[in-house]
Amino acid sequence: MDVLSDVISTVRTGQPRSARVAWHAPWGMRFTGRESPAAAFQVVLQGSCWLLVDGREPVQLGAGDVLFLPRGHEHALTSDPSVAPLDLNCVDFLRDRSELMLPDPGEPIPNLTCSNEFPQPFQRFGATSVGDTASGEPTCVTVGGFYHAGPTRPHPLLTELPSVVHLPARVGQRSELPLAVGLLGRELGSNRPGGDTLVPHLLDMLIVYILRTYLEETATGEGPGCGFAGALRDPAVHAAIQAVHLDPAHPWTVAELGERAGLSRAAFSRRFTALVGQSPLAYVTWWRLATAGRLLRESDAPINAIARRVGYSSQFAFANAFKREFGRSPGRYREAARLDPPEGAFDPAPTERSG
């Protein structure tokens, strides 16, 4: 697996949520990030809206514009900057659901869930309308979604990204990104068999294209640049990172990683630390534990087997290192990771349809 794909694997924590929403003016919704999503996105499919972020000037978004929020930064979308956005939370949402959630004819009714651990209503996948549908056609249609974050540091690439990445639409360019958005939007807007399997893969694909586009468009053209993005463009450091990702259990030393990079031990250590922001062996340890966290979430492998897979011969040493990074033991982490918002905790009564 390449390094960028591994970044996606650290983003993909818990069940993803995504929805296609038709907004009818006047409207405004604040996405508070109370669930601490690891990454969130918003894409304007048609029409226009305004992005409001505290401390910044409002930004008008048009069809094809993409927002990526690598750390789930609080933001609001509105039909006009003068419209006060509502907070998307259980109390307000459930109180006003008859006005806020009105599925279009033929579109699936979203399955919304709330719990004490996750106070916001969750719509895993689906399509809906917000506002007064009697006013006519929607002024804006968006596709949005997010992944939940786990109790660990995000990948360095996500840490160094701006809190809000705005990729304006560019006609005739980024051919893959609009195709990925279109596929996801159509899948969310149809209630076809297999959607629960297909949508998570489309979400992964979309985030890959977003990150790939951002990295390509921010390349300076003069040297690799700085930060983890620069490390991915630096052949020597990238070779070392790739080696660690391919075999995290290997007993890596700085000298051996320097050999993979084609540099002396000292020169490699300086270059790696300057770009990645941590020493080579600190990154090795972090990646081992991040990999262990993913295995605990996604597999039923025994903890001692996971410890060996990521380079720890002692389960005791692994448990101590894991608790320092995640704040809990491997066993408790696995239990917590499987406590996702319960399906069907709130399922709106289906509306009657003519015919």
C-alpha positions as CSV (number, residue, x, y, z in Angstrom):
1,M,0.0,0.0,0.0
2,D,1.4,3.4,-0.9
3,V,1.8,6.2,1.7
4,L,-1.2,8.3,0.6
5,S,-3.4,5.2,0.8
6,D,-2.1,4.6,4.3
7,V,-3.1,8.2,5.2
8,I,-6.6,7.4,4.2
9,S,-6.6,4.3,6.4
10,T,-5.8,6.5,9.4
11,V,-8.8,8.8,8.4
12,R,-11.1,5.9,8.0
13,T,-12.1,5.4,11.7
14,G,-15.6,4.2,12.6
15,Q,-18.6,4.4,10.3
16,P,-18.6,7.1,7.7
17,R,-21.6,9.4,7.3
18,S,-22.6,11.1,4.1
19,A,-25.7,12.8,2.7
20,R,-26.9,14.6,-0.4
21,V,-28.9,17.6,0.7
22,A,-31.1,19.9,-1.4
23,W,-31.3,23.3,0.4
24,H,-34.3,25.6,-0.1
25,A,-33.7,29.3,0.8
26,P,-33.6,30.8,3.2
27,W,-31.4,28.3,5.0
28,G,-28.4,28.0,7.2
29,M,-26.7,25.1,9.0
30,R,-23.8,25.1,11.4
31,F,-21.6,22.0,11.5
32,T,-20.2,22.1,14.9
33,G,-17.7,19.2,14.9
34,R,-18.9,18.1,18.3
35,E,-18.3,14.5,17.2
36,S,-14.6,15.4,16.5
37,P,-14.6,13.9,13.0
38,A,-11.2,13.0,11.7
39,A,-12.0,14.5,8.3
40,A,-15.1,16.1,6.8
41,F,-15.9,17.4,3.3
42,Q,-18.6,19.5,1.6
43,V,-19.1,19.6,-2.2
44,V,-21.5,21.9,-4.1
45,L,-23.2,19.9,-6.8
46,Q,-25.4,22.7,-8.1
47,G,-26.4,26.3,-7.2
48,S,-24.4,28.3,-4.7
49,C,-24.1,29.0,-1.0
50,W,-21.8,30.8,1.5
51,L,-19.2,29.3,3.7
52,L,-19.0,31.0,7.2
53,V,-16.0,30.3,9.4
54,D,-15.5,32.3,12.6
55,G,-12.8,34.9,12.2
56,R,-12.9,34.9,8.4
57,E,-14.7,36.7,5.7
58,P,-17.7,34.8,4.1
59,V,-16.7,32.9,1.0
60,Q,-19.2,32.2,-1.8
61,L,-19.2,28.7,-3.1
62,G,-20.4,27.6,-6.5
63,A,-21.1,24.4,-8.4
64,G,-18.1,22.1,-8.4
65,D,-16.4,23.8,-5.4
66,V,-14.9,21.3,-2.8
67,L,-14.2,21.9,0.9
68,F,-12.0,19.6,2.9
69,L,-11.8,19.9,6.6
70,P,-9.0,17.5,7.8
71,R,-9.7,18.0,11.5
72,G,-13.5,18.7,11.3
73,H,-13.2,22.4,11.8
74,E,-16.5,24.1,12.8
75,H,-18.2,25.9,9.9
76,A,-21.5,26.9,8.5
77,L,-23.2,26.9,5.1
78,T,-25.9,29.4,4.4
79,S,-28.0,30.7,1.5
80,D,-26.8,34.2,2.4
81,P,-24.3,35.6,4.9
82,S,-27.2,37.4,6.6
83,V,-29.0,34.2,7.5
84,A,-28.3,32.9,11.0
85,P,-27.4,29.3,10.8
86,L,-29.0,26.6,13.0
87,D,-26.8,24.2,14.9
88,L,-27.2,20.7,13.7
89,N,-27.8,18.8,17.0
90,C,-30.3,16.4,18.3
91,V,-32.5,18.7,20.3
92,D,-33.1,21.3,17.6
93,F,-33.1,18.8,14.9
94,L,-35.7,16.5,16.4
95,R,-37.8,19.4,17.5
96,D,-37.9,20.8,14.0
97,R,-37.6,17.7,12.0
98,S,-41.0,18.1,10.3
99,E,-39.7,21.3,8.7
100,L,-36.1,20.4,8.2
101,M,-36.2,16.9,6.9
102,L,-38.6,16.6,4.0
103,P,-37.4,13.9,1.5
104,D,-38.1,14.6,-2.2
105,P,-40.5,12.3,-3.9
106,G,-38.8,9.0,-4.7
107,E,-35.8,9.7,-2.5
108,P,-35.0,7.6,0.6
109,I,-35.9,8.8,4.0
110,P,-32.7,9.2,6.0
111,N,-32.1,6.9,9.0
112,L,-31.1,9.3,11.8
113,T,-29.6,8.1,15.1
114,C,-28.8,9.7,18.4
115,S,-27.1,8.5,21.6
116,N,-25.6,9.8,24.7
117,E,-22.1,9.3,23.3
118,F,-23.0,10.9,20.0
119,P,-25.4,13.8,20.7
120,Q,-25.8,14.8,17.1
121,P,-28.3,12.9,14.9
122,F,-26.5,10.7,12.4
123,Q,-27.6,10.1,8.9
124,R,-25.3,7.4,7.7
125,F,-26.1,7.6,4.0
126,G,-29.0,9.1,2.1
127,A,-30.6,12.2,0.5
128,T,-33.0,14.7,1.9
129,S,-34.2,18.3,1.6
130,V,-33.8,21.2,4.1
131,G,-36.1,24.2,4.2
132,D,-39.5,25.0,2.6
133,T,-39.8,22.7,-0.4
134,A,-43.0,24.5,-1.4
135,S,-40.8,27.5,-2.4
136,G,-39.7,25.7,-5.6
137,E,-36.4,24.4,-6.7
138,P,-33.5,24.2,-4.3
139,T,-31.0,27.1,-4.4
140,C,-28.2,24.7,-3.6
141,V,-27.5,21.0,-3.6
142,T,-24.5,19.6,-1.7
143,V,-22.9,16.4,-0.8
144,G,-21.2,16.2,2.6
145,G,-19.7,13.6,4.9
146,F,-17.2,12.7,7.6
147,Y,-15.4,10.0,9.4
148,H,-15.2,9.8,13.2
149,A,-11.8,10.3,14.8
150,G,-10.1,7.8,17.0
151,P,-8.3,8.8,20.2
152,T,-4.9,9.3,18.6
153,R,-2.9,11.9,16.9
154,P,-3.9,12.4,13.2
155,H,-1.5,11.6,10.5
156,P,1.2,14.4,10.0
157,L,-0.1,15.1,6.6
158,L,-3.6,15.9,8.0
159,T,-2.1,17.9,10.9
160,E,-0.2,20.3,8.6
161,L,-3.1,20.9,6.2
162,P,-5.1,24.2,6.6
163,S,-8.1,23.8,8.8
164,V,-10.3,24.5,5.7
165,V,-9.1,23.5,2.3
166,H,-11.0,25.1,-0.5
167,L,-10.6,23.7,-4.0
168,P,-12.6,26.0,-6.4
169,A,-14.1,24.4,-9.5
170,R,-11.9,24.5,-12.5
171,V,-13.7,23.8,-15.8
172,G,-11.8,21.2,-17.9
173,Q,-9.4,20.4,-15.1
174,R,-9.3,17.8,-12.3
175,S,-11.3,15.4,-14.4
176,E,-11.2,12.6,-11.7
177,L,-12.5,14.8,-8.8
178,P,-15.8,15.8,-10.4
179,L,-16.4,12.3,-11.6
180,A,-15.9,10.9,-8.0
181,V,-18.2,13.6,-6.7
182,G,-20.9,12.8,-9.3
183,L,-20.7,9.1,-8.5
184,L,-21.1,9.7,-4.8
185,G,-24.0,12.2,-5.3
186,R,-25.9,9.9,-7.6
187,E,-25.5,6.9,-5.2
188,L,-26.7,8.9,-2.2
189,G,-29.6,10.2,-4.2
190,S,-30.9,6.8,-5.3
191,N,-32.0,4.0,-2.9
192,R,-30.4,1.1,-4.8
193,P,-29.3,-2.2,-3.5
194,G,-25.6,-2.4,-2.4
195,G,-25.4,1.2,-1.4
196,D,-24.1,0.5,2.1
197,T,-21.2,-1.4,0.5
198,L,-20.5,1.0,-2.3
199,V,-20.7,4.4,-0.6
200,P,-17.8,3.9,1.9
201,H,-15.5,3.0,-1.1
202,L,-16.7,6.1,-3.0
203,L,-16.0,8.2,0.1
204,D,-12.5,6.8,0.3
205,M,-12.0,7.5,-3.4
206,L,-13.2,11.1,-3.1
207,I,-10.9,11.8,-0.2
208,V,-7.9,10.3,-2.1
209,Y,-8.7,12.6,-5.1
210,I,-9.1,15.6,-2.8
211,L,-5.7,15.0,-1.1
212,R,-4.1,14.2,-4.4
213,T,-5.4,17.4,-6.0
214,Y,-4.3,19.5,-3.1
215,L,-0.8,18.0,-3.0
216,E,-0.4,18.4,-6.8
217,E,-1.6,22.0,-6.8
218,T,0.4,23.2,-3.9
219,A,3.7,21.8,-5.2
220,T,6.1,24.7,-5.6
221,G,8.0,23.2,-8.5
222,E,11.3,24.2,-6.8
223,G,12.4,21.3,-4.6
224,P,10.1,19.1,-2.6
225,G,8.7,21.8,-0.4
226,C,8.3,21.5,3.4
227,G,6.2,19.4,5.7
228,F,4.9,15.9,5.2
229,A,3.7,16.8,1.7
230,G,7.3,17.8,0.9
231,A,8.5,14.4,2.4
232,L,6.2,12.6,-0.1
233,R,7.8,14.6,-3.0
234,D,11.4,14.0,-1.7
235,P,12.6,10.7,-3.3
236,A,15.0,9.9,-0.4
237,V,12.7,10.6,2.5
238,H,9.7,9.1,0.7
239,A,11.7,5.8,0.1
240,A,12.3,5.5,3.8
241,I,8.7,6.3,4.8
242,Q,7.5,3.7,2.2
243,A,9.8,1.1,3.7
244,V,8.4,1.7,7.2
245,H,4.8,1.5,6.0
246,L,5.5,-1.7,4.0
247,D,7.1,-3.5,7.0
248,P,6.4,-1.8,10.4
249,A,7.5,-4.9,12.3
250,H,11.0,-4.7,11.0
251,P,13.6,-3.5,13.7
252,W,14.4,-0.3,11.8
253,T,17.5,1.8,12.7
254,V,18.3,5.3,11.5
255,A,21.3,3.9,9.6
256,E,19.2,1.3,7.8
257,L,16.6,3.9,6.8
258,G,19.4,6.2,5.7
259,E,20.6,3.4,3.4
260,R,17.1,3.1,1.9
261,A,17.2,6.8,1.3
262,G,20.7,6.7,-0.2
263,L,22.0,9.1,2.5
264,S,24.4,9.0,5.4
265,R,22.9,8.4,8.8
266,A,23.3,12.0,9.9
267,A,22.2,13.6,6.7
268,F,19.1,11.4,6.5
269,S,18.1,12.1,10.1
270,R,18.4,15.9,9.6
271,R,16.4,15.8,6.3
272,F,13.7,13.5,7.7
273,T,13.2,15.5,10.8
274,A,13.1,18.8,9.0
275,L,10.4,17.5,6.6
276,V,8.3,15.2,8.8
277,G,8.5,17.2,12.0
278,Q,9.7,14.2,14.1
279,S,12.8,11.9,14.2
280,P,12.8,8.8,12.0
281,L,12.4,6.4,14.9
282,A,9.7,8.5,16.5
283,Y,7.8,8.2,13.2
284,V,8.4,4.4,13.2
285,T,6.9,4.1,16.6
286,W,3.9,6.3,15.8
287,W,3.2,4.4,12.6
288,R,3.5,1.0,14.4
289,L,0.9,2.2,16.9
290,A,-1.4,3.7,14.3
291,T,-1.3,0.5,12.4
292,A,-2.1,-1.4,15.6
293,G,-5.0,0.8,16.2
294,R,-6.4,0.1,12.8
295,L,-6.0,-3.6,13.3
296,L,-7.8,-3.5,16.6
297,R,-10.7,-1.6,15.0
298,E,-10.9,-3.7,11.9
299,S,-10.0,-7.2,12.9
300,D,-10.5,-9.8,15.6
301,A,-6.9,-10.8,15.8
302,P,-5.6,-11.5,19.3
303,I,-3.8,-8.5,20.9
304,N,-0.5,-10.5,21.2
305,A,-0.7,-11.3,17.4
306,I,-1.2,-7.6,16.6
307,A,1.7,-6.7,18.9
308,R,4.0,-9.0,16.9
309,R,2.7,-7.7,13.6
310,V,3.8,-4.2,14.4
311,G,7.2,-5.1,15.8
312,Y,6.7,-5.8,19.5
313,S,7.9,-9.1,20.9
314,S,6.4,-8.3,24.3
315,Q,2.7,-7.8,24.7
316,F,3.5,-5.9,27.9
317,A,5.8,-3.4,26.1
318,F,3.2,-3.0,23.4
319,A,0.4,-2.3,25.8
320,N,2.4,0.3,27.6
321,A,3.4,2.0,24.4
322,F,-0.2,1.8,23.1
323,K,-1.6,3.4,26.2
324,R,0.9,6.3,26.1
325,E,-0.3,7.1,22.5
326,F,-4.0,6.4,22.8
327,G,-4.7,7.0,26.5
328,R,-6.2,3.5,27.0
329,S,-5.2,-0.1,26.8
330,P,-5.5,-2.0,23.5
331,G,-8.4,-4.0,24.8
332,R,-10.4,-1.0,26.0
333,Y,-9.5,0.8,22.7
334,R,-11.0,-2.1,20.8
335,E,-14.2,-2.0,22.9
336,A,-14.6,1.7,22.5
337,A,-14.0,1.6,18.7
338,R,-16.9,-0.7,18.3
339,L,-19.3,1.5,20.1
340,D,-20.6,3.3,17.0
341,P,-23.9,5.2,17.0
342,P,-26.7,2.6,17.2
343,E,-28.5,2.0,13.9
344,G,-32.2,3.0,14.2
345,A,-32.1,4.9,17.5
346,F,-34.3,7.4,15.7
347,D,-36.0,6.5,12.5
348,P,-38.4,9.1,11.2
349,A,-41.8,7.8,10.3
350,P,-42.1,7.2,6.6
351,T,-44.1,9.8,4.8
352,E,-47.0,8.7,2.6
353,R,-46.5,8.9,-1.1
354,S,-49.2,9.0,-3.7
355,G,-49.3,6.3,-6.3
